[in-house]
Amino acid sequence: MPDLPERKVVETPSAAAATQGANASTAADTNAAAKEINTSRRRIIWACIWGYLGVNFLMFLRFFFPRALYEPNTIFTIGYPSDFNLGIEQRFLMTNRSWVVREPDRIFVIYAKCTHLGCTPEWKSAENKFKCPCHGSGYDSEGVNFEGPAPRPMDRAFIQLDPTGKIVVDTSRLYINDPRAGVNHFNDTGAYLNV
């Protein structure tokens, strides 16, 4: 077989420039993509930093507006003695956490706080008793405990007539009855109102 002469590929300057141009455009595309990735990373990092600083600034501003706990007034009027019928009046349970109890000869106010853990009992008129929904303490219509873990009867609030004849109740002055300690203030002046 005869030897074929080797052909030498001679590149023309335009072909070399095209090859270099292709390599350069690929490198430029790679650099542009890398710059875009770095730019988006920087944006994310700066967004996180500014978000963190913004939240801290809002917490700083919140410091100047203190939280206030608005509790009902402990001294309030409930009306005239003739406004109450015999039995339990629940009108003041939501606003002042107390029940007004009218008996034939007296009126007193029970502070609606279970003596076990401080829950608010419910009045069950069908069963004629107060029942604590948390742990099952039961109280009769006068607030004296007879079932459940409550250690003593519910407290009674101070009650008196003002000069106009309205009943004024003060739940910051409570009368307790604790048979285990030998203390009974339910018959003290101010624990009830004679009618």
C-alpha positions in Angstrom: 0.0 0.0 0.0 1.3 3.2 -0.9 2.0 5.7 1.8 -0.3 8.7 1.8 1.3 11.9 2.6 0.1 13.4 5.8 -2.0 16.3 5.4 -1.3 19.2 7.5 -4.3 21.2 8.5 -3.4 24.7 8.3 -5.6 26.9 10.3 -6.4 30.2 8.9 -6.4 33.2 11.2 -10.2 33.5 11.0 -10.7 29.9 12.2 -8.3 30.4 15.1 -10.1 33.6 16.0 -13.5 31.8 15.9 -12.1 29.0 18.2 -10.8 31.6 20.7 -14.0 33.5 20.5 -16.0 30.4 21.3 -13.7 29.7 24.2 -14.0 33.3 25.4 -17.8 33.4 25.1 -18.0 30.2 27.1 -15.7 31.6 29.7 -17.7 34.9 29.7 -21.0 32.9 30.2 -19.4 31.0 33.1 -18.2 34.2 34.7 -21.6 35.8 34.2 -23.4 32.8 35.8 -21.0 32.8 38.7 -21.5 36.6 39.2 -25.3 36.1 39.1 -25.1 33.3 41.8 -22.8 35.4 44.0 -25.2 38.4 43.6 -28.3 36.4 44.5 -26.4 34.9 47.5 -25.5 38.4 48.7 -29.1 39.5 48.3 -30.3 36.7 50.4 -27.7 37.3 53.1 -28.5 41.0 53.2 -32.2 40.3 53.3 -31.7 38.1 56.3 -29.5 40.6 58.0 -32.0 43.5 57.4 -34.9 41.2 58.5 -33.1 40.3 61.7 -32.3 44.0 62.5 -35.8 45.0 61.6 -37.4 42.5 64.0 -35.0 43.6 66.8 -35.9 47.2 66.1 -39.6 46.4 66.4 -38.9 44.6 69.7 -37.0 47.6 70.9 -40.0 49.9 70.0 -42.4 47.5 71.7 -40.5 48.1 75.0 -41.9 51.7 75.0 -45.5 50.5 75.0 -45.8 48.4 78.2 -48.5 45.8 78.4 -51.3 46.7 80.8 -53.6 44.3 82.5 -57.0 45.8 82.8 -58.8 44.2 85.7 -62.4 45.0 86.8 -62.8 47.5 89.6 -62.9 45.7 93.0 -65.6 48.1 94.3 -68.8 48.2 92.4 -72.5 48.7 93.0 -75.0 46.0 92.1 -78.4 47.8 92.6 -81.0 48.0 95.3 -81.9 45.0 97.6 -85.4 44.9 96.0 -83.8 44.2 92.6 -82.9 40.6 93.6 -85.2 37.6 93.9 -84.6 34.6 96.1 -81.8 32.5 94.7 -78.6 33.0 92.8 -78.1 36.0 90.6 -75.4 35.5 87.9 -75.5 39.0 86.4 -72.1 40.0 87.8 -70.2 36.8 87.1 -68.6 37.9 83.8 -67.9 41.5 84.8 -66.9 41.2 88.5 -66.5 37.4 89.1 -69.2 37.2 91.8 -72.6 35.8 92.5 -75.3 37.6 94.5 -77.2 35.2 96.7 -80.6 36.3 98.1 -82.1 34.4 101.0 -85.3 35.3 102.8 -83.5 37.3 105.5 -80.2 38.4 104.0 -78.1 39.1 100.9 -74.5 38.1 100.4 -72.0 38.0 97.6 -69.9 34.9 96.8 -66.6 35.6 95.1 -66.5 33.1 92.2 -63.1 31.5 92.8 -62.7 27.8 93.6 -60.7 27.4 96.8 -58.8 24.4 95.3 -56.9 26.0 92.4 -58.7 29.2 91.7 -60.9 28.2 88.8 -64.3 29.8 88.3 -67.1 27.4 89.2 -70.4 27.2 87.3 -73.9 27.4 88.8 -75.9 24.3 88.0 -79.5 25.4 88.7 -80.9 21.9 88.0 -78.7 20.4 90.7 -78.8 23.5 93.0 -75.1 23.6 93.4 -71.9 25.3 92.2 -69.6 22.9 90.3 -65.9 23.5 89.4 -65.3 22.2 85.9 -61.6 21.6 86.4 -61.4 19.1 89.3 -65.0 18.5 90.3 -65.3 20.5 93.5 -68.9 21.0 94.5 -70.4 23.7 96.6 -74.0 24.2 97.8 -76.0 27.3 97.2 -74.3 29.2 100.0 -70.8 28.4 98.6 -70.0 25.7 101.2 -68.0 22.8 99.8 -69.4 19.3 100.1 -67.5 17.3 97.4 -64.2 17.2 95.5 -60.8 18.5 96.5 -61.8 22.0 97.6 -60.4 22.5 101.1 -62.9 25.1 102.3 -66.0 27.1 101.2 -65.8 29.9 98.6 -65.0 33.3 100.0 -67.6 36.0 100.5 -67.1 39.7 99.5 -67.7 42.7 101.7 -71.2 44.2 101.2 -72.9 47.3 102.5 -75.5 49.9 101.6 -74.4 53.3 100.4 -76.3 56.5 101.4 -78.6 56.2 98.4 -79.7 52.7 99.3 -77.7 50.9 96.7 -75.6 47.8 97.5 -71.9 48.3 97.3 -69.6 45.3 97.0 -65.9 45.2 97.6 -64.1 42.0 96.3 -60.8 43.1 97.7 -62.1 42.5 101.2 -63.0 38.8 101.5 -64.5 36.8 104.4 -63.4 33.2 104.7 -64.6 30.1 106.5 -62.0 27.5 107.1 -63.2 24.8 109.5 -59.8 23.1 109.6 -58.2 26.2 111.0 -61.2 27.1 113.2 -61.9 30.4 111.3 -65.4 31.4 110.3 -66.0 35.0 109.2 -69.3 34.4 107.4 -71.3 35.9 110.2 -69.2 39.0 110.6 -70.6 42.5 109.9 -70.0 43.2 106.2 -70.1 39.6 105.1 -73.9 39.8 104.5 -76.6 42.4 104.4 -79.9 42.1 106.4 -83.0 42.7 104.4 
